[in-house]
Amino acid sequence: MKEIYSWVPWFRKLAKKIETGGEKYLIKRARQVKWGSNSSLLDYGDENIDPFSFFYFLAQKNTVNQRKPVYSSVNEVFAISNGPPRTGWGDASTIPKPAPRIPALFHDGENFDPASLWELFRQAVDDKPDVKAKTFREALDIPKVGVAKLTQCLFLINPDCFIPVDHHSKLVIDRSGQYSDDQLEKEVNRLFNIIESKNGFAKYEEELENAKQTFPGCRFYEIVYAYRLLLGLSKEPDGFEPNYYQIGTKANGKEGEDYWSDFEENNWVYLGGPGGKRPFRVKDPKPGDIILVRTGAYQGRAIGIVEKNDYADKGYYEDGKIHVLWINKAKEQRLDRSLGINLIAFSGARADGVCQIFRDAEGYKPTFEFIDNLTEHSTEEGAASSLINQKQKTDTVKHPLNQILYGPPGTGKTWNTVNHAWAIIERKPVDDYQKDDKAREGIKERFDELKKAGQIEMVTFHQNYTYEDFIEGIRPVLSEKTEDGEQGDKGDIKYELSEGILKRIANQAEGDSENKYVLIIDEINRGNIAKIFGELITLIEDSKRLGEEDEATATLPYSKESFGVPNNLYIIGTMNTADRSIALLDTALRRRFDFVEMMPDPKHSSINTDIKGVNCQELLEKINECIRFLHDRDHQIGHTYFLNVTDMDSLVETFKNRIIPLLQEYFYDNWEKIDLVLNKNGFIVEDKASKNLDKNIRDFVDTDRKIYRLESDNGIWENPDSYKVIYQPPEQSSPKEQEDQNG
């Protein structure tokens, strides 16, 4: 286990060398490193090679193949004596892995002064760092720098003293272990916003202190990995229910020999001997179980969580270890042995025995509280609390204030906004009605009523949609009739303030706080988010809604009115991933919305399975499998394309007029790939240059060029075998091939 932290001393030595050497030293050495094909760090001139950009660029080498040569080169260029860290995924899993698409530089490449970054670097690199709030703020204010990026780099520079606040670690957010993934993502975004605020460094320091209190005595790099493991275990389908074991640091070894220093340094525990006639249950601990470490009957040493057990397969052997991640190394914990437990070197730890003794020690209480929150039923009190929490979850259905339904075309995103909007307003769980076709009619009828009443509004974003359309703006209007009924001059135009759809429904929702309101934004990704929302993008956040503790308002530029978004207004967007990848979505929007993926459902009950022997469910599944391999999963074909296919005529029409044009769009008229998707079933025909072409034209024709067209013979389109061959095993030939073979 020690090897998973091999990067820590290496990064520390590298940071110390850069601090000692200074700006010119870093520039010279950075230019000597063999970075490989991507060298964007060096693209903007020497003055732009600052320590933060350097470390972030180094961490972006986040595959084994990238890391190994680059880290070796850095090790050589900077002459780091302890050698590069191990770069296998398991060995380097605690290194932050910034996405390659995020700009590595801590600036925009223009008019940049790295002085503030160097100042922050020198404050952070010390063994006892003294980071100033002003310096931290100045770094965050630099373009291309955000909370995740900055804190990841601080963690790389000094992993003993900082933690990353990012979407991977999700640190110190969910101490209860009760958040769903979507809620946890939202809480991370909320923390981002607080840290980005004027006094954000104080919040970051608070989170650092919270982490230290939850994991006493542990280094931050240990906390990062342990927290990630614990939180991951709590999300397992069967829940997190650890067994507890205790081990003494003398561990049945030689008289007076204490193994604690070896245990602590190498992240493991073990027995010094086989236990004689009384074999120990060393095979029992499994990943996720808890090990309580003590010396004698009165001194607690540590609490660890099992990651791997060497003894599991073959029992005790001399070199075996139980590998652990330390989650509590609080010093000098005096244990109360009043229960009179007869301890042996290694054994299970009963809840009313050793576990209780550890629970009562002041330094171990935060860890047990944390574990109890994750398990929900580790104690009787926890069990009662769990039942209460479960009842509250059942009684109160919570829907995200902002969510986006995203997926390929034809997966029912717009159709499902009806269910989601209805479920929000009626305070019902949406999952119960997602596929209930019988309930759909009543839901749609109620949806229409709510829309008519103004509780639901719908709008579609497009490239020309603006702030003036969405919030408010000045609009030209033709002059109205005069008092005597005469129409004014047709050229008479006046300008009036016009309310956009968001302002209208927000004002209505604010005045009717007892009811919920829903704004549906179809094709939300096709609009220019910055242009449409403007400064109001912040106001839709959960914590910034009217009525919340951190509520926020803005003065509108046209009306000069104060405007806020009430907490009873829900926003549902839809996004076609084939039109625009989710990876390219506006970052400000991404951070403020929950995302609900909607993928094709080839087993949908309304898809016909027998049209003259053609199984449309298998047909759709196979087509999408090919698309995933030839293109990507965002460009699949939705199940709604097949919902109205009831006979051969409608199947032919769907393929000719909907499926084939969609494939043309997906593959940019690459007919060879389209033909592969169709398993060369004969729908695509290759044309060759006609010998009857005029000689003047034929001289300019590339005879090797492949020209494709759709087969015009209706017979092959109406042949069931043409569709079956798409999903049949490869050894079965297509109708066209069979026809050729038969002469």
HUNOR-V853310 format. One record per pair of residues at least 12 apart in sequence whose ideal C-beta (glycine too) atoms are under 7 Angstrom apart, sorted by sequence separation. I is the first residue (numbers start at 1). J is the second residue. D is the distance in whole Angstrom. If there is no record, write none. Layout:
{{I & J & D} {I & J & D}}
//
This chain:
{{41 & 53 & 6} {72 & 84 & 5} {123 & 135 & 6} {151 & 163 & 7} {152 & 164 & 4} {211 & 223 & 5} {341 & 353 & 5} {405 & 417 & 7} {505 & 517 & 6} {552 & 564 & 7} {624 & 636 & 4} {642 & 654 & 7} {689 & 701 & 5} {41 & 54 & 7} {71 & 84 & 4} {151 & 164 & 5} {174 & 187 & 7} {259 & 272 & 7} {290 & 303 & 6} {291 & 304 & 5} {309 & 322 & 5} {341 & 354 & 6} {479 & 492 & 4} {539 & 552 & 6} {551 & 564 & 6} {607 & 620 & 7} {624 & 637 & 6} {641 & 654 & 6} {671 & 684 & 6} {722 & 735 & 5} {71 & 85 & 7} {151 & 165 & 5} {152 & 166 & 6} {170 & 184 & 6} {173 & 187 & 5} {249 & 263 & 6} {339 & 353 & 6} {419 & 433 & 5} {505 & 519 & 5} {538 & 552 & 6} {603 & 617 & 6} {623 & 637 & 6} {663 & 677 & 6} {689 & 703 & 6} {721 & 735 & 5} {120 & 135 & 5} {151 & 166 & 7} {173 & 188 & 6} {257 & 272 & 7} {290 & 305 & 6} {291 & 306 & 6} {308 & 323 & 4} {419 & 434 & 6} {478 & 493 & 6} {479 & 494 & 6} {539 & 554 & 6} {602 & 617 & 5} {41 & 57 & 4} {58 & 74 & 7} {71 & 87 & 6} {119 & 135 & 5} {120 & 136 & 7} {148 & 164 & 7} {306 & 322 & 6} {307 & 323 & 5} {719 & 735 & 5} {148 & 165 & 6} {288 & 305 & 7} {289 & 306 & 5} {307 & 324 & 7} {339 & 356 & 7} {476 & 493 & 5} {477 & 494 & 6} {502 & 519 & 7} {620 & 637 & 7} {641 & 658 & 6} {147 & 165 & 6} {148 & 166 & 4} {167 & 185 & 7} {170 & 188 & 6} {173 & 191 & 6} {254 & 272 & 7} {288 & 306 & 7} {306 & 324 & 6} {307 & 325 & 6} {339 & 357 & 7} {416 & 434 & 7} {536 & 554 & 6} {546 & 564 & 4} {602 & 620 & 4} {641 & 659 & 7} {27 & 46 & 5} {30 & 49 & 5} {68 & 87 & 5} {116 & 135 & 6} {120 & 139 & 5} {148 & 167 & 7} {251 & 270 & 7} {252 & 271 & 5} {253 & 272 & 3} {287 & 306 & 5} {305 & 324 & 6} {476 & 495 & 6} {477 & 496 & 5} {535 & 554 & 6} {546 & 565 & 7} {547 & 566 & 7} {548 & 567 & 6} {602 & 621 & 4} {620 & 639 & 6} {716 & 735 & 6} {67 & 87 & 4} {251 & 271 & 5} {252 & 272 & 5} {253 & 273 & 6} {286 & 306 & 7} {287 & 307 & 6} {304 & 324 & 3} {305 & 325 & 5} {337 & 357 & 7} {475 & 495 & 7} {545 & 565 & 6} {546 & 566 & 5} {547 & 567 & 5} {573 & 593 & 7} {600 & 620 & 7} {686 & 706 & 6} {687 & 707 & 4} {716 & 736 & 7} {167 & 188 & 6} {251 & 272 & 5} {252 & 273 & 5} {285 & 306 & 5} {287 & 308 & 7} {304 & 325 & 6} {336 & 357 & 6} {422 & 443 & 5} {474 & 495 & 5} {475 & 496 & 6} {545 & 566 & 6} {546 & 567 & 6} {686 & 707 & 7} {687 & 708 & 7} {27 & 49 & 5} {116 & 138 & 4} {117 & 139 & 6} {247 & 269 & 5} {269 & 291 & 6} {304 & 326 & 5} {305 & 327 & 6} {335 & 357 & 5} {545 & 567 & 4} {602 & 624 & 7} {620 & 642 & 6} {637 & 659 & 7} {686 & 708 & 6} {687 & 709 & 6} {26 & 49 & 6} {64 & 87 & 5} {116 & 139 & 6} {252 & 275 & 6} {286 & 309 & 7} {304 & 327 & 6} {474 & 497 & 6} {475 & 498 & 4} {685 & 708 & 7} {30 & 54 & 6} {64 & 88 & 6} {269 & 293 & 6} {285 & 309 & 5} {302 & 326 & 6} {303 & 327 & 6} {336 & 360 & 6} {399 & 423 & 7} {419 & 443 & 6} {422 & 446 & 6} {600 & 624 & 6} {684 & 708 & 6} {685 & 709 & 6} {26 & 51 & 6} {64 & 89 & 7} {67 & 92 & 7} {303 & 328 & 4} {399 & 424 & 5} {418 & 443 & 6} {422 & 447 & 5} {425 & 450 & 6} {472 & 497 & 6} {473 & 498 & 6} {539 & 564 & 6} {540 & 565 & 5} {637 & 662 & 6} {165 & 191 & 6} {302 & 328 & 6} {335 & 361 & 6} {418 & 444 & 6} {421 & 447 & 6} {472 & 498 & 7} {539 & 565 & 5} {616 & 642 & 5} {684 & 710 & 7} {685 & 711 & 5} {302 & 329 & 5} {472 & 499 & 5} {683 & 710 & 6} {26 & 54 & 6} {283 & 311 & 5} {333 & 361 & 5} {472 & 500 & 5} {683 & 711 & 6} {129 & 158 & 6} {282 & 311 & 4} {283 & 312 & 6} {418 & 447 & 5} {471 & 500 & 5} {616 & 645 & 6} {682 & 711 & 6} {36 & 66 & 7} {124 & 154 & 5} {165 & 195 & 7} {263 & 293 & 7} {333 & 363 & 5} {397 & 427 & 5} {425 & 455 & 6} {470 & 500 & 4} {291 & 322 & 7} {333 & 364 & 6} {397 & 428 & 6} {469 & 500 & 6} {470 & 501 & 6} {471 & 502 & 6} {472 & 503 & 5} {540 & 571 & 6} {635 & 666 & 5} {125 & 157 & 6} {129 & 161 & 5} {283 & 315 & 5} {397 & 429 & 5} {468 & 500 & 7} {470 & 502 & 5} {471 & 503 & 5} {607 & 639 & 6} {18 & 51 & 6} {36 & 69 & 7} {124 & 157 & 5} {125 & 158 & 6} {282 & 315 & 7} {291 & 324 & 5} {300 & 333 & 4} {330 & 363 & 3} {36 & 70 & 6} {124 & 158 & 5} {282 & 316 & 5} {299 & 333 & 7} {330 & 364 & 7} {611 & 645 & 7} {682 & 716 & 5} {34 & 69 & 7} {35 & 70 & 6} {62 & 97 & 4} {107 & 142 & 6} {108 & 143 & 4} {172 & 207 & 5} {260 & 295 & 7} {299 & 334 & 7} {300 & 335 & 5} {421 & 456 & 5} {604 & 639 & 5} {607 & 642 & 5} {631 & 666 & 6} {59 & 95 & 6} {106 & 142 & 6} {107 & 143 & 6} {108 & 144 & 5} {121 & 157 & 7} {280 & 316 & 7} {298 & 334 & 6} {299 & 335 & 6} {328 & 364 & 6} {510 & 546 & 6} {600 & 636 & 5} {607 & 643 & 7} {611 & 647 & 6} {612 & 648 & 6} {631 & 667 & 7} {59 & 96 & 6} {107 & 144 & 6} {258 & 295 & 7} {279 & 316 & 7} {285 & 322 & 6} {298 & 335 & 5} {600 & 637 & 6} {602 & 639 & 6} {606 & 643 & 5} {608 & 645 & 6} {611 & 648 & 6} {614 & 651 & 7} {671 & 708 & 4} {60 & 98 & 5} {106 & 144 & 6} {172 & 210 & 5} {264 & 302 & 7} {600 & 638 & 5} {601 & 639 & 5} {608 & 646 & 6} {34 & 73 & 4} {59 & 98 & 6} {105 & 144 & 6} {106 & 145 & 5} {172 & 211 & 5} {175 & 214 & 7} {298 & 337 & 6} {328 & 367 & 4} {600 & 639 & 5} {683 & 722 & 7} {33 & 73 & 5} {60 & 100 & 6} {171 & 211 & 6} {245 & 285 & 5} {297 & 337 & 5} {327 & 367 & 6} {611 & 651 & 6} {682 & 722 & 6} {33 & 74 & 5} {103 & 144 & 5} {260 & 301 & 6} {294 & 335 & 7} {681 & 722 & 5} {56 & 98 & 6} {165 & 207 & 7} {274 & 316 & 5} {459 & 501 & 5} {630 & 673 & 5} {33 & 77 & 5} {60 & 104 & 5} {245 & 289 & 6} {247 & 291 & 6} {249 & 293 & 6} {457 & 501 & 6} {681 & 725 & 5} {32 & 77 & 5} {147 & 192 & 5} {163 & 208 & 6} {271 & 316 & 6} {681 & 726 & 6} {242 & 288 & 5} {243 & 289 & 5} {244 & 290 & 5} {245 & 291 & 5} {246 & 292 & 5} {247 & 293 & 6} {248 & 294 & 6} {249 & 295 & 5} {297 & 343 & 6} {630 & 676 & 6} {679 & 725 & 6} {57 & 104 & 4} {102 & 149 & 7} {242 & 289 & 5} {245 & 292 & 7} {248 & 295 & 7} {630 & 677 & 7} {679 & 726 & 5} {29 & 77 & 5} {56 & 104 & 5} {147 & 195 & 5} {163 & 211 & 6} {240 & 288 & 7} {242 & 290 & 5} {244 & 292 & 6} {246 & 294 & 6} {457 & 505 & 5} {678 & 726 & 6} {29 & 78 & 6} {147 & 196 & 6} {524 & 573 & 3} {56 & 106 & 7} {270 & 320 & 6} {519 & 569 & 7} {521 & 571 & 7} {524 & 574 & 7} {525 & 575 & 4} {626 & 676 & 7} {627 & 677 & 6} {660 & 710 & 7} {53 & 104 & 6} {98 & 149 & 7} {270 & 321 & 5} {517 & 568 & 6} {523 & 574 & 6} {524 & 575 & 6} {537 & 588 & 5} {541 & 592 & 5} {626 & 677 & 4} {53 & 105 & 5} {249 & 301 & 6} {270 & 322 & 7} {516 & 568 & 5} {517 & 569 & 5} {518 & 570 & 5} {519 & 571 & 5} {520 & 572 & 5} {521 & 573 & 4} {522 & 574 & 5} {540 & 592 & 6} {682 & 734 & 6} {53 & 106 & 5} {171 & 224 & 7} {268 & 321 & 4} {269 & 322 & 5} {513 & 566 & 7} {515 & 568 & 7} {517 & 570 & 7} {523 & 576 & 7} {526 & 579 & 7} {581 & 634 & 6} {681 & 734 & 5} {682 & 735 & 6} {52 & 106 & 4} {98 & 152 & 6} {177 & 231 & 7} {268 & 322 & 6} {454 & 508 & 6} {516 & 570 & 6} {518 & 572 & 6} {525 & 579 & 7} {623 & 677 & 6} {680 & 734 & 6} {681 & 735 & 7} {682 & 736 & 3} {169 & 224 & 6} {233 & 288 & 5} {268 & 323 & 5} {269 & 324 & 6} {513 & 568 & 6} {525 & 580 & 5} {537 & 592 & 7} {679 & 734 & 7} {681 & 736 & 7} {50 & 106 & 6} {96 & 152 & 4} {140 & 196 & 6} {171 & 227 & 6} {267 & 323 & 6} {268 & 324 & 6} {510 & 566 & 4} {530 & 586 & 7} {578 & 634 & 6} {48 & 105 & 7} {163 & 220 & 5} {174 & 231 & 7} {177 & 234 & 4} {267 & 324 & 6} {292 & 349 & 6} {509 & 566 & 5} {529 & 586 & 4} {577 & 634 & 4} {578 & 635 & 5} {162 & 220 & 6} {267 & 325 & 6} {300 & 358 & 6} {48 & 107 & 7} {96 & 155 & 6} {160 & 219 & 5} {161 & 220 & 6} {169 & 228 & 6} {267 & 326 & 7} {506 & 565 & 5} {509 & 568 & 5} {529 & 588 & 6} {96 & 156 & 6} {160 & 220 & 6} {163 & 223 & 7} {455 & 515 & 6} {461 & 521 & 6} {503 & 563 & 7} {506 & 566 & 6} {509 & 569 & 4} {525 & 585 & 6} {529 & 589 & 5} {17 & 78 & 5} {44 & 105 & 7} {48 & 109 & 7} {159 & 220 & 6} {163 & 224 & 6} {170 & 231 & 7} {300 & 361 & 6} {303 & 364 & 6} {497 & 558 & 6} {656 & 717 & 7} {159 & 221 & 4} {292 & 354 & 6} {455 & 517 & 5} {456 & 518 & 5} {457 & 519 & 5} {458 & 520 & 4} {459 & 521 & 6} {460 & 522 & 4} {461 & 523 & 5} {465 & 527 & 5} {470 & 532 & 5} {497 & 559 & 6} {41 & 104 & 6} {455 & 518 & 7} {460 & 523 & 5} {461 & 524 & 5} {463 & 526 & 7} {506 & 569 & 6} {14 & 78 & 6} {40 & 104 & 6} {48 & 112 & 6} {50 & 114 & 4} {137 & 201 & 7} {282 & 346 & 6} {300 & 364 & 7} {303 & 367 & 5} {456 & 520 & 7} {458 & 522 & 7} {462 & 526 & 6} {467 & 531 & 6} {505 & 569 & 6} {44 & 109 & 5} {52 & 117 & 5} {136 & 201 & 4} {264 & 329 & 7} {280 & 345 & 7} {461 & 526 & 5} {462 & 527 & 6} {466 & 531 & 6} {467 & 532 & 6} {471 & 536 & 6} {652 & 717 & 5} {14 & 80 & 6} {48 & 114 & 7} {51 & 117 & 7} {280 & 346 & 4} {281 & 347 & 7} {292 & 358 & 5} {461 & 527 & 3} {466 & 532 & 6} {652 & 718 & 6} {13 & 80 & 5} {47 & 114 & 7} {50 & 117 & 5} {51 & 118 & 7} {281 & 348 & 7} {465 & 532 & 6} {467 & 534 & 5} {50 & 118 & 6} {96 & 164 & 5} {133 & 201 & 4} {13 & 82 & 7} {52 & 121 & 7} {133 & 202 & 7} {10 & 80 & 6} {51 & 121 & 4} {96 & 166 & 7} {275 & 345 & 7} {648 & 718 & 6} {97 & 168 & 7} {461 & 532 & 7} {10 & 82 & 6} {651 & 723 & 7} {9 & 82 & 6} {10 & 84 & 6} {271 & 345 & 6} {10 & 85 & 5} {230 & 305 & 7} {271 & 346 & 6} {229 & 305 & 7} {7 & 85 & 4} {229 & 307 & 7} {6 & 85 & 4} {226 & 305 & 6} {6 & 86 & 5} {3 & 86 & 5} {472 & 556 & 6} {474 & 558 & 6} {6 & 91 & 6} {7 & 92 & 6} {471 & 556 & 7} {473 & 558 & 6} {4 & 90 & 7} {472 & 558 & 5} {4 & 91 & 6} {472 & 559 & 6} {3 & 91 & 5} {7 & 95 & 5} {578 & 666 & 7} {4 & 93 & 6} {5 & 94 & 7} {4 & 94 & 6} {425 & 516 & 5} {424 & 516 & 6} {56 & 149 & 7} {252 & 345 & 4} {425 & 518 & 6} {251 & 345 & 5} {424 & 518 & 6} {23 & 118 & 7} {248 & 343 & 7} {251 & 346 & 7} {229 & 325 & 6} {56 & 153 & 5} {59 & 156 & 6} {246 & 343 & 7} {248 & 345 & 5} {421 & 518 & 4} {55 & 153 & 5} {247 & 345 & 7} {226 & 325 & 4} {247 & 346 & 5} {421 & 520 & 6} {225 & 325 & 6} {52 & 153 & 5} {55 & 156 & 5} {226 & 327 & 5} {245 & 346 & 7} {246 & 347 & 6} {55 & 157 & 6} {245 & 347 & 7} {19 & 122 & 6} {222 & 325 & 7} {245 & 348 & 6} {246 & 349 & 4} {417 & 520 & 5} {623 & 726 & 7} {222 & 326 & 6} {244 & 348 & 7} {245 & 349 & 6} {619 & 723 & 6} {622 & 726 & 6} {243 & 348 & 7} {244 & 349 & 4} {622 & 727 & 4} {19 & 125 & 5} {614 & 720 & 5} {613 & 720 & 5} {619 & 726 & 6} {218 & 326 & 6} {246 & 354 & 5} {414 & 522 & 6} {612 & 720 & 4} {619 & 727 & 5} {16 & 125 & 7} {218 & 327 & 7} {614 & 723 & 5} {618 & 727 & 5} {15 & 125 & 5} {614 & 724 & 6} {217 & 328 & 6} {218 & 329 & 6} {244 & 355 & 5} {613 & 724 & 7} {215 & 327 & 5} {216 & 328 & 5} {217 & 329 & 3} {215 & 328 & 6} {216 & 329 & 7} {217 & 330 & 5} {216 & 330 & 4} {217 & 331 & 6} {404 & 524 & 6} {94 & 221 & 6} {94 & 224 & 6} {94 & 225 & 5} {240 & 374 & 5} {241 & 375 & 6} {240 & 375 & 5} {402 & 540 & 6} {234 & 374 & 4} {401 & 542 & 5} {15 & 157 & 5} {15 & 158 & 7} {230 & 374 & 6} {401 & 545 & 7} {11 & 156 & 6} {424 & 570 & 5} {216 & 363 & 6} {11 & 159 & 7} {216 & 366 & 7} {8 & 159 & 5} {421 & 572 & 6} {214 & 366 & 5} {420 & 572 & 5} {213 & 366 & 6} {417 & 572 & 5} {214 & 370 & 5} {417 & 574 & 6} {414 & 574 & 6} {413 & 574 & 4} {405 & 572 & 7} {409 & 576 & 5} {401 & 570 & 6} {402 & 571 & 5} {403 & 572 & 6} {404 & 573 & 4} {405 & 574 & 5} {406 & 575 & 4} {408 & 577 & 6} {409 & 578 & 5} {401 & 571 & 7} {407 & 577 & 6} {408 & 578 & 5} {399 & 570 & 6} {404 & 575 & 5} {406 & 577 & 6} {406 & 582 & 6} {416 & 598 & 7} {413 & 598 & 5} {412 & 598 & 6} {411 & 598 & 4} {411 & 599 & 6} {404 & 593 & 5} {406 & 595 & 6} {411 & 600 & 6} {402 & 592 & 6} {403 & 593 & 6} {407 & 597 & 6} {402 & 593 & 4} {403 & 594 & 4} {404 & 595 & 5} {405 & 596 & 5} {406 & 597 & 6} {407 & 598 & 4} {402 & 594 & 7} {404 & 596 & 7} {406 & 598 & 7} {407 & 599 & 5} {408 & 600 & 6} {403 & 596 & 6} {405 & 598 & 5} {400 & 594 & 4} {175 & 370 & 6} {177 & 373 & 5} {176 & 373 & 5} {177 & 374 & 4} {175 & 373 & 6} {178 & 389 & 7} {8 & 221 & 5} {5 & 221 & 6} {182 & 400 & 6} {4 & 225 & 7} {408 & 634 & 6} {412 & 638 & 7} {408 & 635 & 6} {410 & 637 & 6} {411 & 638 & 4} {408 & 636 & 4} {410 & 638 & 2} {411 & 639 & 7} {412 & 640 & 6} {408 & 637 & 7} {409 & 638 & 6} {410 & 639 & 7} {411 & 640 & 7} {408 & 638 & 6} {410 & 640 & 4} {410 & 641 & 5} {2 & 265 & 7} {2 & 266 & 5} {1 & 266 & 7} {2 & 267 & 6} {1 & 267 & 3} {1 & 268 & 6} {1 & 307 & 7} {1 & 323 & 4} {1 & 324 & 7} {193 & 541 & 7} {190 & 542 & 7} {190 & 543 & 5} {186 & 542 & 7} {192 & 591 & 7} {189 & 591 & 4} {189 & 592 & 7} {186 & 594 & 6} {182 & 594 & 4} {101 & 583 & 7}}
//
